[in-house]
Amino acid sequence: MMKYILKDALKNEYIFFNPKSVTLIREKNVPADSLDVLFLSGINGIEYAEIAVFDGSKCVFRGIVDEQIETISESGIILEINARSLAALLLDNEAMPQSCCLPDMQLFMERNFSRLGFKEYIGNDKPKSGSMSIAKGESEWSVLEKYCRKFLGTYPRVNEDGVIDISENKGETTVLTNEGEHKIISLSRVRKRCELISEYRVRTLRGNGYEMIINNENAERLGVDSVRYLNAVDNGGVGIASCYQNIKESNELYDTLNLTVSGRVLVNIGDWIVLPDYKLGNLRVNKLRYEADGDNELTILNLLCN
């Protein structure tokens, strides 16, 4: 049974069980997970600010309340909570414009993230050279993502304990079989040619054109023509490495599986799914959608094949 702990602005706790319905969504490249949950409740005048969800002793969601709706209907008083995970704090706050020479994660923790309540990070911060600029209007999440992608080659996330993870996520493995607890309801393979990037044309010197070309052999093989441009001179420090990363991600998103299973499978983005009943190899979690309505639970996973 899942336990839902709501807190008001003074950190007073209110515990709920057995929601009328719940939807939890996690997705790669979407920084904040989302949670929508409905409870049968009474009107008590409390305005909630935070929510945490526990599956047994494990916290599976912790975040801020974006919207609270109380509705009187024939079935009673319904409390609806719409929330986002703690990464929302980085998305909602604007970063101070600045230029950083030889930036490091500890510097950003002190200047940018600690004021929002983030005290720790995990992952190795590699030695580096170069600089990074932050333009007016960029969010604190943009700062974190730009730093990780440019200097570390990783994609950051914020875990349920409020710790910033900048490591390369190797992921845990979950095996799902038709004989197990979670029955496979449907499985479909999707190939999206629209996701593919065929080439990048890059400007590397001020005064020159976009003369450097980076090709995607997979897109060329499939006859896809979809060109992108990158100004590596005047774009605030986003380097050529991002082109290779974006091409790699486009190849991953081109070939995916949609898997629907019964029950609660709350894996993390980047984890691995193995389906022994289908010879598909190891599949990586790109998106998760968990839905519950009373005693009925369903998990929908989008899995990367490449």
N, C-alpha and C positions, 0 to 999 in steps of 0.2 A: 504494500500500500504506500502511495506517495503522500508525503506530508508537505503542506504549504505554510510557510511562515511569513506573515506580513508584518511590516514595521511602519510606525508613523514617524514623523519628523523627529520625535524625541527618543526614538529607538525602542519604544514599547512594542512588545511582540504579541501577535494574535495568530493562533494556530488554526488551520482549516484542514479538513480531510474530505474525501469523496466529492470532488467537484462535479458539477452538472456536465461540464465538457471542458476539454483542454486541448490546445494545439501548441506544439513546440517546434520551431523551425531553426535549423542550423544550415549554413551554406558557406562554402569556400568563397573568399573574396567579398563576402558580406560581413563586416567586422562584428556586428552585434547580433546575437541570437535573439529571436522574438518569442514571446509567450503570451498567449491569450487564454484566460481561464475564467469560467463562470461558476459561482457558488450560489446556493440557496442561502439567503442570509436575512438579517434584519437591519433596519436603518438605525445606526448607532452614532452617526455624526462624526465618525473617524475618517480622516483623510490619510490614505496610505502612501508611503514614499518609497518603500523597498519591498522586494519579495525574494524569498529563497525557496527552492524546491528540493526535497530530499527523497531519494529512492533507497529506503532503508537508512543506513548511516552515510551514504554517499550523496554529496550535493551535486545535482545535475543541472541546476540553473540558479544564478544569483544576479539580480539586476535592479534597475530603477523602474518605478511605476510611471509610465507615460500618460495613461488615461484611466480614470475610474468612473464607471457608470453604474448607477443604481436604478433598477427598473421595477416598478410594481406591476405585476401581471396576475392572471388567474391562478398560476401555479405558485405564487408567493412573491417574495422580494428577491430579485436576482442581482448579485454583485458581480460586475465584469471588470477584470483587471487586464489591461494591456501593458506589457512591459518589454524592455530590452535589457540584454545582459550588460555587464559593467563596461564593455568597450564603448557603449553609448556616451559615457562621460568624455572620452577622447574625441568622439565624433561631434559632440555638441559644443565643445570649447575651441575657440580660435587661438592659434599659436601666435606668439610674438614674432613679428618679422625680424629676421636676423640672418647673418651669414656666418657659418661655422667652418673654421679651418681645422682639419684633422678631428672631426667630431667623434665622440664616443658615447656609448649608451649611458654611462654614469653621468655625463654632462647633461644629457636630455632628461634623465631621471630627476636631477636637481633643479633644472631650469623649467621643465615643462610638465612632468607627470606627477611628481610628488604632491603638488598643491591640489591635485584631484583625488588624492588618497592612495595612489599607487606607490608602495614603498619598496617593492622587490621586483627583480626580473630574473629569469632563468635562461640559460644559453650562453655560449661562448662569444664574447665580443672580440673579433679578430683584429690584429694590427692592420692599419689602413693608411692610405694617403689620399689627398684630395680634399675638396670642400663641398659644402652643401648649403644652399640658400633656402630660406623660408619666406614666401611671399605673403603680403597682406591678404587675409581671408582664408588662408590654409588652416585646416583643423589640426588639432594635436594628433589625431589619428593619421593624417596625411604625413606629418613629420615622422612618426614611427614607421609607417609603411615605406616611405621613401628611403629612410635610413637602412632598414632591413633589406630592401630589394637591391639598393645600390651597393652597399658595403658588405652585406652578409650573404646575399643570395637566398634569403628566406622570406617567408610571409608570416607576420606576427599574429598572435592571438592573445586574448586575455582570458585566463581560466576562471573557474568558479570561485577561487579563493582571492581573486583580485590581483593575481601575479601576472606580469607581462611576460609572455613566452616568446623569445626571439630565436629559439633553436630550430634546427631543421627537424621537423616532425617526422620521425620514423614510423610512428603509429603502432597500435596494438592490433592483434588479429582476432577476428570473431568467425567461427565456423557455423554456418547455417545449413541444416539438412531438413528434408521432408519428414524425417523420423524424429526430429528434435522438438523442443518446446515451441519453437516459432515456425509455423507452417508457411510455406511459400505459396502465396495466393496468386501472384502473377509475376511475369518476368518479360520485359521487352527490351530489344536493342534499338538504339536510336543513333543515326548518323546525321549530324548537322553540318552540311557543307558551309553554311553561312558563318560558322564559327572560325573557319580557317583563314589565316593570314598567309598570302602567297609570298610576299616579300616586303622588306623594309628598305626605304631609301633614306640615307642618313647624311646630314650636313655635319662635317667634322671640323671645318675651318671657317672662320669668319671671312666673308667675302666670296666664299665658294658656293656652288650649288649643292644639291643632294646627290653627290657622286658615288658614295659608298652604297653598295647593294648587298643585302643579306637575304638569301633565298630560303624558302621552305620547300624542301624536296618532296615532302608528303603532299602538300597542296598542288605542286606542279604535276605530280604523278596522277592526281585525281582531276586535273584540268580546271582547278580553281584559280581565278584571277582576282585578287583582293589586296591592293597595295596600301601600305601605311608609310607616313613620313615622320622622321624624328630630327629635330634640330638639337644636336648634342652640344651646341655651342651656347645657345641662349635660353636654355629651358630649365634653369635653376638646379643644374647638377645631375639630372637624370642621364645616365650614361648608356653607351651602346649595349652593355650587358642586358639592359631591360628589353631590347629587341629580341634577343635570343630567348629570354624568359617568356615574353609574350607569345612568341611563335610556339614554344613548347606547350604553353597553356592552351593555345588554340587547337593544337593537335590532340590534347587530352579531351577537350570539350567536344571535339568532332565525333568521337566514338564513345558512347556511354550506355549504361544499362539502367533501366528503371525497375526496381525490385520492391514488391509489396509483400510484407510478412505480417502474420498475426502477432499480437502481443507488443511488448515494450522492448525495443532494441536501441538503447540510448548510447550509441557509439559516438565518438568524436570525429569531426572532420579530419581527414587524413589517415584515419584508421583503415585497416584492410579487412575485406570480407572474402571468405572462401566458401564456394558452393560446390561441395564434392559431387553432388548429383548432376552437375552440369560442367563440362570440360571447358572452363572459361578462364582458368588461371586465377591469380590474385587480383582483386578488384579494390580500388581505393575509393573511400567515401568522399563524395563531392557535395552532397546535400542530404539532409535528413528532415523528415516531417513526421512528427508523432502526433496522433490524434486519439482521444479517448472520449467516450460518451457512455457514462455509467460504467458498466463492467466490460464493455467492448473496447479493445485497444488495437491500434493498427500503426505500423511503422512503414513509411515509404522512403526508400533510399535511392538516390541517384549515384551511380558508381562509374568511375573512370576506368575504361578498358585498357588504355595505353599507359 
